[in-house]
Amino acid sequence: MLNIDGDQISIAIDLDQGARLASVQWRDMQFAVPFRGQDLTWGWFSMAPFAGRIKDGIIKDSKGNKHQLPNNFDPPHALIGYGAQSSWEDIGGGRQFLELPSPFNGATVTQSYEILDNAIRWSLDYEANGCDLPVTLGFHPWFAREIGKGDSAELLFAANKMFKRGDDYLPTGDIITPTQPPWDDTFMEIKGVPEIIWPGAARLTMECDTPYWMVYSQDEDGICIEPVTAPPDAQNLGIQGDSYIECLIAFSEDL
């Protein structure tokens, strides 16, 4: 476990559990959902080199050759990438490094957490190093609904467009008007900045210039707001993801 302390923010990075933030404290409040027995359901972790579901876990290189991704989380589909279940190397300065396994041979990912006065800057950088496979990056923070003060979390999120979700939870490719929450969906053209409020205690905003956002609000303990460089199953939708993503998560009081 790697601990980094700022004036107001303290984080604990579990290098052996996906270099995820096992603890995120602003002042005396805890904003990360604690371990709940599964890799997917706690902490703040990055998604690389794919984010969200990929149909049947199949991706293709530029020549059309098919490659099988692990589907242990959500068979028959692949889910969230390798990062959350890997051990990362600490390379100093709040940065962690991961060499990706097959079929992403040669590719690497570098993650960085930077603590500012009242915010965390989180970045993820993919280097292909000759790997000829599509990539999508993203962040998957589990924001705790209860932080020890104030009322339960309230999500403020709005967008103009949403991908229609099929029965298999994969986007169909159709774009629709957003439905009412709770969500397990992917959005475009968000309105303003996503925000969570714990009335009487704290407010949190999440800024990222990516065009795609996934939101999961069906869990009783946590809320997930996930900026991603491409939607789930991006290759089958004809969408290419970027190899770098950065977001700023800022804290303030809610009086």
RATA-V500178 format. One record per residue. N is the residue number from 1. RES is the residue in one small letter. OMEGA is omega as a letter, one per 30 degrees, with the letter a starting at -180 (none if undefined). D_LAST is the distance of its C-alpha to the last C-alpha in whole Angstrom. Layout:
BEGIN
N RES OMEGA D_LAST
N RES OMEGA D_LAST
END
This chain:
BEGIN
1 m l 34
2 l a 32
3 n l 29
4 i a 28
5 d l 25
6 g l 23
7 d a 21
8 q a 18
9 i l 19
10 s l 22
11 i l 24
12 a a 27
13 i l 30
14 d a 33
15 l a 36
16 d l 38
17 q l 35
18 g a 35
19 a a 33
20 r l 30
21 l l 27
22 a l 27
23 s l 24
24 v a 21
25 q l 19
26 w a 16
27 r a 15
28 d a 16
29 m a 15
30 q a 18
31 f l 18
32 a l 21
33 v a 23
34 p a 26
35 f a 30
36 r l 31
37 g a 35
38 q a 35
39 d a 35
40 l a 33
41 t a 30
42 w l 28
43 g l 26
44 w a 26
45 f l 30
46 s l 31
47 m a 34
48 a f 37
49 p l 40
50 f a 39
51 a a 36
52 g a 36
53 r l 39
54 i a 42
55 k l 45
56 d l 48
57 g a 46
58 i l 49
59 i a 48
60 k l 51
61 d a 52
62 s l 53
63 k l 57
64 g l 56
65 n a 56
66 k l 54
67 h a 52
68 q l 51
69 l l 47
70 p a 46
71 n a 45
72 n a 44
73 f a 41
74 d a 41
75 p g 45
76 p a 47
77 h l 44
78 a a 43
79 l l 39
80 i l 36
81 g a 39
82 y a 40
83 g a 37
84 a a 35
85 q a 38
86 s l 40
87 s a 40
88 w l 39
89 e l 40
90 d a 38
91 i l 39
92 g l 37
93 g a 34
94 g a 32
95 r l 34
96 q a 36
97 f a 39
98 l l 41
99 e a 45
100 l a 45
101 p l 47
102 s g 50
103 p a 50
104 f a 48
105 n l 50
106 g a 50
107 a l 46
108 t l 43
109 v l 40
110 t l 37
111 q l 34
112 s l 31
113 y l 28
114 e l 27
115 i l 24
116 l a 22
117 d a 19
118 n a 16
119 a l 18
120 i l 22
121 r a 25
122 w a 27
123 s a 30
124 l a 33
125 d a 37
126 y l 40
127 e a 43
128 a a 46
129 n l 49
130 g l 52
131 c a 50
132 d l 51
133 l l 48
134 p a 45
135 v l 42
136 t l 38
137 l l 35
138 g l 32
139 f a 29
140 h l 28
141 p l 24
142 w l 24
143 f a 20
144 a l 19
145 r l 18
146 e a 17
147 i l 15
148 g l 15
149 k l 12
150 g a 10
151 d l 12
152 s a 15
153 a l 14
154 e a 15
155 l l 17
156 l a 17
157 f l 20
158 a a 23
159 a l 27
160 n a 30
161 k l 32
162 m l 33
163 f l 36
164 k a 38
165 r l 38
166 g l 41
167 d l 42
168 d l 42
169 y l 38
170 l l 40
171 p a 39
172 t a 42
173 g l 42
174 d l 41
175 i a 38
176 i l 36
177 t a 34
178 p l 31
179 t l 31
180 q l 28
181 p g 26
182 p a 26
183 w l 28
184 d a 30
185 d a 31
186 t a 32
187 f l 30
188 m l 31
189 e l 30
190 i a 26
191 k a 24
192 g a 21
193 v l 20
194 p a 19
195 e l 15
196 i l 14
197 i l 11
198 w a 10
199 p l 8
200 g a 5
201 a a 7
202 a l 8
203 r l 9
204 l l 13
205 t a 16
206 m a 19
207 e l 22
208 c a 26
209 d l 29
210 t l 30
211 p a 32
212 y l 31
213 w l 28
214 m l 29
215 v l 26
216 y a 27
217 s a 24
218 q a 27
219 d a 26
220 e a 25
221 d a 23
222 g l 22
223 i l 22
224 c l 24
225 i a 23
226 e l 27
227 p a 28
228 v a 32
229 t l 34
230 a a 36
231 p l 36
232 p l 38
233 d a 41
234 a a 41
235 q l 45
236 n l 46
237 l a 44
238 g a 45
239 i a 42
240 q a 42
241 g l 39
242 d a 38
243 s l 39
244 y l 36
245 i a 32
246 e l 29
247 c l 25
248 l l 22
249 i a 19
250 a a 16
251 f l 13
252 s l 9
253 e l 6
254 d a 4
255 l none 0
END
